[in-house]
């Protein structure tokens, strides 16, 4: 997996929890767009997290 893209997706997902509704919505849409473009599923992101933790 492309680490740079995965990190960007994770940052966007984190930003999607913002209290600013507009910012949160745009961040979530961007994360979803990148996940579709690079064929990265939620499961792959979780696997990446688990690999890092070990």
C-alpha positions in Angstrom: 0.0 0.0 0.0 1.1 3.5 -0.7 2.1 4.9 2.7 1.7 8.5 1.7 -1.8 8.0 0.4 -2.8 5.9 3.5 -1.5 8.6 5.8 -3.4 11.3 3.9 -6.6 9.2 4.1 -6.1 8.8 7.8 -5.6 12.5 8.3 -8.8 13.3 6.3 -10.7 10.7 8.4 -9.4 12.3 11.6 -10.4 15.8 10.3 -13.8 14.5 9.5 -14.4 14.5 13.3 -14.0 18.2 13.4 -16.7 20.3 15.1 -16.8 22.5 12.0 -19.5 20.7 10.0 -18.4 22.0 6.6 -14.7 21.1 7.2 -15.8 17.6 8.5 -18.0 16.9 5.5 -15.3 17.9 3.0 -12.7 15.9 4.8 -14.9 12.8 4.7 -15.7 13.2 1.1 -12.0 13.6 0.2 -11.1 10.5 2.2 -13.8 8.5 0.4 -12.6 9.8 -2.9 -9.0 8.8 -2.3 -10.1 5.4 -1.0 -12.1 4.7 -4.2 -9.3 6.0 -6.4 -6.7 3.9 -4.8 -8.9 0.9 -4.0 -8.3 1.1 -0.3 -11.0 -0.3 2.0 -11.7 0.3 5.7 -10.3 -3.1 6.4 -7.0 -2.3 4.7 -6.7 0.8 6.8 -7.3 -1.2 9.9 -4.8 -3.8 8.8 -2.2 -1.1 8.3 -2.9 0.2 11.9 -2.5 -3.2 13.3 0.8 -3.7 11.5 2.1 -0.4 12.8 1.1 -1.3 16.4 3.1 -4.6 16.4 
